[in-house]
Amino acid sequence: MFDELVEIICNYVDVQPADVHEESRFMEDLGFTSFDFMSMLGEIEDTFDVEVEQTKAAEIRTVQEAVDYLETLKDA
């Protein structure tokens, strides 16, 4: 799931896949804006066939947090 998420991330910000790590923060390290992040969530929902809760999404800061959250949605 991490690799799939990295591919999606690279569609929204100008970073190379090798520069995206588990501890990378979306805003501070990867250069996401709020709009970029919300747009990416829509693609994540379509790609993984999940529904992201906006309140939970607002708490996600790092790539690993996003992976962990998506895994809980997939397991539900």
A tleap script that builds the chain and sets N, CA, C and O, in Angstrom:
source leaprc.protein.ff14SB
mol = sequence {
  NMET PHE ASP GLU LEU VAL GLU ILE ILE CYS
  ASN TYR VAL ASP VAL GLN PRO ALA ASP VAL
  HIE GLU GLU SER ARG PHE MET GLU ASP LEU
  GLY PHE THR SER PHE ASP PHE MET SER MET
  LEU GLY GLU ILE GLU ASP THR PHE ASP VAL
  GLU VAL GLU GLN THR LYS ALA ALA GLU ILE
  ARG THR VAL GLN GLU ALA VAL ASP TYR LEU
  GLU THR LEU LYS ASP CALA
}
set mol.1.N position { 0.819 -1.195 0.000 }
set mol.1.CA position { 0.000 0.000 0.000 }
set mol.1.C position { 0.869 1.267 0.000 }
set mol.1.O position { 0.500 2.280 -0.595 }
set mol.2.N position { 2.005 1.201 0.661 }
set mol.2.CA position { 2.895 2.366 0.713 }
set mol.2.C position { 3.305 2.791 -0.697 }
set mol.2.O position { 3.245 3.973 -1.036 }
set mol.3.N position { 3.721 1.823 -1.514 }
set mol.3.CA position { 4.181 2.156 -2.866 }
set mol.3.C position { 3.068 2.762 -3.714 }
set mol.3.O position { 3.304 3.688 -4.491 }
set mol.4.N position { 1.852 2.236 -3.561 }
set mol.4.CA position { 0.711 2.795 -4.300 }
set mol.4.C position { 0.447 4.228 -3.861 }
set mol.4.O position { 0.158 5.098 -4.682 }
set mol.5.N position { 0.549 4.462 -2.556 }
set mol.5.CA position { 0.326 5.806 -2.034 }
set mol.5.C position { 1.400 6.769 -2.532 }
set mol.5.O position { 1.097 7.920 -2.848 }
set mol.6.N position { 2.641 6.315 -2.604 }
set mol.6.CA position { 3.732 7.157 -3.109 }
set mol.6.C position { 3.448 7.576 -4.544 }
set mol.6.O position { 3.666 8.732 -4.906 }
set mol.7.N position { 2.965 6.646 -5.366 }
set mol.7.CA position { 2.621 6.982 -6.749 }
set mol.7.C position { 1.579 8.093 -6.796 }
set mol.7.O position { 1.697 9.036 -7.577 }
set mol.8.N position { 0.564 7.971 -5.956 }
set mol.8.CA position { -0.494 8.986 -5.914 }
set mol.8.C position { 0.080 10.325 -5.453 }
set mol.8.O position { -0.218 11.364 -6.042 }
set mol.9.N position { 0.895 10.303 -4.409 }
set mol.9.CA position { 1.511 11.530 -3.888 }
set mol.9.C position { 2.264 12.260 -4.999 }
set mol.9.O position { 2.165 13.480 -5.126 }
set mol.10.N position { 3.011 11.510 -5.796 }
set mol.10.CA position { 3.828 12.113 -6.858 }
set mol.10.C position { 2.984 12.738 -7.966 }
set mol.10.O position { 3.489 13.537 -8.755 }
set mol.11.N position { 1.707 12.379 -8.028 }
set mol.11.CA position { 0.796 13.019 -8.985 }
set mol.11.C position { 0.401 14.430 -8.545 }
set mol.11.O position { -0.046 15.237 -9.360 }
set mol.12.N position { 0.567 14.718 -7.261 }
set mol.12.CA position { 0.067 15.987 -6.718 }
set mol.12.C position { 1.147 16.995 -6.365 }
set mol.12.O position { 0.897 18.200 -6.366 }
set mol.13.N position { 2.332 16.516 -6.067 }
set mol.13.CA position { 3.426 17.432 -5.734 }
set mol.13.C position { 4.673 17.017 -6.503 }
set mol.13.O position { 4.803 15.869 -6.929 }
set mol.14.N position { 5.571 17.950 -6.671 }
set mol.14.CA position { 6.768 17.732 -7.472 }
set mol.14.C position { 7.874 17.102 -6.621 }
set mol.14.O position { 8.839 17.765 -6.240 }
set mol.15.N position { 7.710 15.813 -6.335 }
set mol.15.CA position { 8.738 15.058 -5.616 }
set mol.15.C position { 8.972 13.745 -6.347 }
set mol.15.O position { 8.098 13.244 -7.054 }
set mol.16.N position { 10.152 13.205 -6.166 }
set mol.16.CA position { 10.489 11.908 -6.735 }
set mol.16.C position { 10.072 10.823 -5.745 }
set mol.16.O position { 10.140 11.035 -4.535 }
set mol.17.N position { 9.639 9.661 -6.246 }
set mol.17.CA position { 9.243 8.573 -5.337 }
set mol.17.C position { 10.303 8.252 -4.289 }
set mol.17.O position { 9.966 7.946 -3.146 }
set mol.18.N position { 11.580 8.318 -4.664 }
set mol.18.CA position { 12.664 8.006 -3.720 }
set mol.18.C position { 12.744 9.017 -2.577 }
set mol.18.O position { 13.344 8.737 -1.539 }
set mol.19.N position { 12.136 10.197 -2.766 }
set mol.19.CA position { 12.167 11.233 -1.734 }
set mol.19.C position { 10.996 11.162 -0.768 }
set mol.19.O position { 10.908 11.962 0.163 }
set mol.20.N position { 10.098 10.210 -0.982 }
set mol.20.CA position { 8.940 10.049 -0.105 }
set mol.20.C position { 9.224 8.896 0.855 }
set mol.20.O position { 9.475 7.768 0.432 }
set mol.21.N position { 9.179 9.195 2.145 }
set mol.21.CA position { 9.482 8.198 3.180 }
set mol.21.C position { 8.299 8.097 4.132 }
set mol.21.O position { 7.407 8.945 4.127 }
set mol.22.N position { 8.306 7.045 4.952 }
set mol.22.CA position { 7.216 6.849 5.911 }
set mol.22.C position { 7.035 8.068 6.811 }
set mol.22.O position { 5.908 8.446 7.130 }
set mol.23.N position { 8.137 8.677 7.217 }
set mol.23.CA position { 8.057 9.801 8.152 }
set mol.23.C position { 7.858 11.152 7.456 }
set mol.23.O position { 7.768 12.182 8.124 }
set mol.24.N position { 7.788 11.154 6.127 }
set mol.24.CA position { 7.590 12.415 5.397 }
set mol.24.C position { 6.242 13.035 5.782 }
set mol.24.O position { 5.204 12.374 5.793 }
set mol.25.N position { 6.305 14.333 6.096 }
set mol.25.CA position { 5.073 15.062 6.431 }
set mol.25.C position { 4.528 15.693 5.147 }
set mol.25.O position { 5.275 16.269 4.357 }
set mol.26.N position { 3.222 15.571 4.959 }
set mol.26.CA position { 2.613 16.035 3.719 }
set mol.26.C position { 2.865 17.521 3.470 }
set mol.26.O position { 3.314 17.896 2.387 }
set mol.27.N position { 2.588 18.353 4.443 }
set mol.27.CA position { 2.702 19.798 4.244 }
set mol.27.C position { 4.156 20.266 4.313 }
set mol.27.O position { 4.653 20.919 3.395 }
set mol.28.N position { 4.822 19.927 5.399 }
set mol.28.CA position { 6.151 20.473 5.657 }
set mol.28.C position { 7.234 19.893 4.750 }
set mol.28.O position { 8.095 20.630 4.269 }
set mol.29.N position { 7.200 18.578 4.512 }
set mol.29.CA position { 8.282 17.929 3.767 }
set mol.29.C position { 7.986 17.770 2.275 }
set mol.29.O position { 8.881 17.890 1.438 }
set mol.30.N position { 6.720 17.497 1.954 }
set mol.30.CA position { 6.379 17.196 0.564 }
set mol.30.C position { 5.786 18.384 -0.185 }
set mol.30.O position { 5.644 18.339 -1.407 }
set mol.31.N position { 5.440 19.444 0.537 }
set mol.31.CA position { 4.971 20.657 -0.119 }
set mol.31.C position { 3.500 20.669 -0.496 }
set mol.31.O position { 3.093 21.435 -1.371 }
set mol.32.N position { 2.701 19.839 0.145 }
set mol.32.CA position { 1.266 19.837 -0.125 }
set mol.32.C position { 0.613 21.119 0.365 }
set mol.32.O position { 0.993 21.668 1.399 }
set mol.33.N position { -0.369 21.587 -0.387 }
set mol.33.CA position { -1.280 22.615 0.119 }
set mol.33.C position { -2.515 21.880 0.617 }
set mol.33.O position { -2.675 20.686 0.363 }
set mol.34.N position { -3.382 22.584 1.321 }
set mol.34.CA position { -4.624 21.957 1.783 }
set mol.34.C position { -5.438 21.448 0.601 }
set mol.34.O position { -6.040 20.376 0.663 }
set mol.35.N position { -5.448 22.230 -0.480 }
set mol.35.CA position { -6.196 21.828 -1.668 }
set mol.35.C position { -5.603 20.559 -2.283 }
set mol.35.O position { -6.336 19.643 -2.656 }
set mol.36.N position { -4.272 20.511 -2.387 }
set mol.36.CA position { -3.607 19.313 -2.917 }
set mol.36.C position { -3.995 18.085 -2.095 }
set mol.36.O position { -4.323 17.029 -2.635 }
set mol.37.N position { -3.949 18.253 -0.786 }
set mol.37.CA position { -4.217 17.130 0.118 }
set mol.37.C position { -5.649 16.632 -0.055 }
set mol.37.O position { -5.882 15.427 -0.145 }
set mol.38.N position { -6.606 17.553 -0.100 }
set mol.38.CA position { -8.004 17.148 -0.245 }
set mol.38.C position { -8.245 16.516 -1.619 }
set mol.38.O position { -9.010 15.557 -1.727 }
set mol.39.N position { -7.620 17.026 -2.646 }
set mol.39.CA position { -7.741 16.434 -3.981 }
set mol.39.C position { -7.172 15.022 -3.985 }
set mol.39.O position { -7.758 14.110 -4.568 }
set mol.40.N position { -6.030 14.847 -3.332 }
set mol.40.CA position { -5.415 13.527 -3.260 }
set mol.40.C position { -6.321 12.542 -2.530 }
set mol.40.O position { -6.397 11.371 -2.903 }
set mol.41.N position { -7.008 13.012 -1.491 }
set mol.41.CA position { -7.911 12.122 -0.752 }
set mol.41.C position { -8.990 11.559 -1.659 }
set mol.41.O position { -9.370 10.395 -1.529 }
set mol.42.N position { -9.482 12.372 -2.571 }
set mol.42.CA position { -10.490 11.896 -3.516 }
set mol.42.C position { -9.944 10.769 -4.374 }
set mol.42.O position { -10.626 9.771 -4.604 }
set mol.43.N position { -8.730 10.925 -4.844 }
set mol.43.CA position { -8.118 9.858 -5.654 }
set mol.43.C position { -7.865 8.609 -4.815 }
set mol.43.O position { -8.040 7.489 -5.293 }
set mol.44.N position { -7.457 8.803 -3.572 }
set mol.44.CA position { -7.234 7.658 -2.676 }
set mol.44.C position { -8.532 6.888 -2.473 }
set mol.44.O position { -8.539 5.657 -2.497 }
set mol.45.N position { -9.628 7.610 -2.275 }
set mol.45.CA position { -10.922 6.945 -2.099 }
set mol.45.C position { -11.269 6.106 -3.321 }
set mol.45.O position { -11.734 4.974 -3.191 }
set mol.46.N position { -11.045 6.661 -4.506 }
set mol.46.CA position { -11.344 5.925 -5.743 }
set mol.46.C position { -10.400 4.736 -5.928 }
set mol.46.O position { -10.840 3.642 -6.281 }
set mol.47.N position { -9.129 4.947 -5.694 }
set mol.47.CA position { -8.127 3.907 -5.923 }
set mol.47.C position { -8.300 2.720 -4.978 }
set mol.47.O position { -8.248 1.564 -5.400 }
set mol.48.N position { -8.506 3.019 -3.691 }
set mol.48.CA position { -8.571 1.953 -2.689 }
set mol.48.C position { -9.998 1.547 -2.343 }
set mol.48.O position { -10.208 0.657 -1.518 }
set mol.49.N position { -10.986 2.196 -2.971 }
set mol.49.CA position { -12.401 1.909 -2.727 }
set mol.49.C position { -12.737 2.004 -1.235 }
set mol.49.O position { -13.293 1.079 -0.642 }
set mol.50.N position { -12.382 3.152 -0.650 }
set mol.50.CA position { -12.655 3.424 0.760 }
set mol.50.C position { -13.289 4.805 0.870 }
set mol.50.O position { -13.274 5.589 -0.078 }
set mol.51.N position { -13.846 5.086 2.041 }
set mol.51.CA position { -14.371 6.418 2.305 }
set mol.51.C position { -13.598 7.022 3.466 }
set mol.51.O position { -13.634 6.517 4.588 }
set mol.52.N position { -12.901 8.110 3.176 }
set mol.52.CA position { -12.065 8.773 4.172 }
set mol.52.C position { -12.915 9.766 4.957 }
set mol.52.O position { -13.580 10.624 4.375 }
set mol.53.N position { -12.888 9.641 6.286 }
set mol.53.CA position { -13.598 10.596 7.131 }
set mol.53.C position { -12.792 11.892 7.189 }
set mol.53.O position { -11.589 11.871 7.449 }
set mol.54.N position { -13.457 13.014 6.945 }
set mol.54.CA position { -12.753 14.300 6.908 }
set mol.54.C position { -12.086 14.630 8.240 }
set mol.54.O position { -10.994 15.197 8.265 }
set mol.55.N position { -12.741 14.274 9.348 }
set mol.55.CA position { -12.144 14.571 10.656 }
set mol.55.C position { -10.873 13.761 10.867 }
set mol.55.O position { -9.908 14.264 11.442 }
set mol.56.N position { -10.862 12.518 10.410 }
set mol.56.CA position { -9.663 11.684 10.524 }
set mol.56.C position { -8.571 12.191 9.576 }
set mol.56.O position { -7.393 12.227 9.931 }
set mol.57.N position { -8.981 12.579 8.371 }
set mol.57.CA position { -8.017 13.069 7.384 }
set mol.57.C position { -7.282 14.291 7.911 }
set mol.57.O position { -6.092 14.465 7.646 }
set mol.58.N position { -7.975 15.127 8.648 }
set mol.58.CA position { -7.373 16.345 9.181 }
set mol.58.C position { -6.277 16.041 10.203 }
set mol.58.O position { -5.421 16.884 10.468 }
set mol.59.N position { -6.307 14.832 10.776 }
set mol.59.CA position { -5.314 14.445 11.784 }
set mol.59.C position { -4.072 13.805 11.171 }
set mol.59.O position { -3.065 13.631 11.857 }
set mol.60.N position { -4.134 13.452 9.885 }
set mol.60.CA position { -3.023 12.760 9.239 }
set mol.60.C position { -1.925 13.760 8.876 }
set mol.60.O position { -2.165 14.745 8.177 }
set mol.61.N position { -0.735 13.488 9.359 }
set mol.61.CA position { 0.396 14.384 9.109 }
set mol.61.C position { 1.479 13.730 8.251 }
set mol.61.O position { 2.103 14.397 7.426 }
set mol.62.N position { 1.705 12.423 8.443 }
set mol.62.CA position { 2.798 11.752 7.736 }
set mol.62.C position { 2.265 10.686 6.781 }
set mol.62.O position { 1.109 10.269 6.865 }
set mol.63.N position { 3.127 10.265 5.885 }
set mol.63.CA position { 2.764 9.217 4.931 }
set mol.63.C position { 2.421 7.932 5.675 }
set mol.63.O position { 1.458 7.254 5.317 }
set mol.64.N position { 3.191 7.585 6.702 }
set mol.64.CA position { 2.909 6.363 7.456 }
set mol.64.C position { 1.559 6.440 8.150 }
set mol.64.O position { 0.838 5.443 8.199 }
set mol.65.N position { 1.201 7.600 8.686 }
set mol.65.CA position { -0.123 7.757 9.301 }
set mol.65.C position { -1.217 7.514 8.271 }
set mol.65.O position { -2.245 6.912 8.582 }
set mol.66.N position { -1.001 7.976 7.059 }
set mol.66.CA position { -1.985 7.759 5.992 }
set mol.66.C position { -2.087 6.272 5.663 }
set mol.66.O position { -3.190 5.749 5.498 }
set mol.67.N position { -0.953 5.591 5.566 }
set mol.67.CA position { -0.955 4.147 5.285 }
set mol.67.C position { -1.684 3.399 6.398 }
set mol.67.O position { -2.521 2.538 6.127 }
set mol.68.N position { -1.365 3.726 7.648 }
set mol.68.CA position { -1.999 3.058 8.782 }
set mol.68.C position { -3.516 3.257 8.748 }
set mol.68.O position { -4.275 2.311 8.959 }
set mol.69.N position { -3.949 4.485 8.481 }
set mol.69.CA position { -5.380 4.771 8.425 }
set mol.69.C position { -6.047 4.012 7.280 }
set mol.69.O position { -7.118 3.432 7.460 }
set mol.70.N position { -5.424 4.015 6.113 }
set mol.70.CA position { -5.997 3.302 4.964 }
set mol.70.C position { -6.091 1.810 5.239 }
set mol.70.O position { -7.047 1.165 4.809 }
set mol.71.N position { -5.127 1.255 5.938 }
set mol.71.CA position { -5.180 -0.174 6.260 }
set mol.71.C position { -6.348 -0.475 7.196 }
set mol.71.O position { -6.968 -1.532 7.078 }
set mol.72.N position { -6.657 0.428 8.117 }
set mol.72.CA position { -7.817 0.195 8.985 }
set mol.72.C position { -9.110 0.257 8.175 }
set mol.72.O position { -10.050 -0.484 8.462 }
set mol.73.N position { -9.169 1.126 7.171 }
set mol.73.CA position { -10.362 1.214 6.325 }
set mol.73.C position { -10.516 -0.037 5.465 }
set mol.73.O position { -11.625 -0.540 5.284 }
set mol.74.N position { -9.403 -0.534 4.940 }
set mol.74.CA position { -9.461 -1.734 4.095 }
set mol.74.C position { -9.863 -2.963 4.905 }
set mol.74.O position { -10.520 -3.867 4.389 }
set mol.75.N position { -9.464 -2.990 6.183 }
set mol.75.CA position { -9.767 -4.145 7.038 }
set mol.75.C position { -11.201 -4.110 7.550 }
set mol.75.O position { -11.736 -5.133 7.978 }
set mol.76.N position { -11.821 -2.942 7.509 }
set mol.76.CA position { -13.172 -2.795 8.081 }
set mol.76.C position { -14.222 -3.477 7.209 }
set mol.76.O position { -15.408 -3.453 7.538 }
savepdb mol mol.pdb
quit
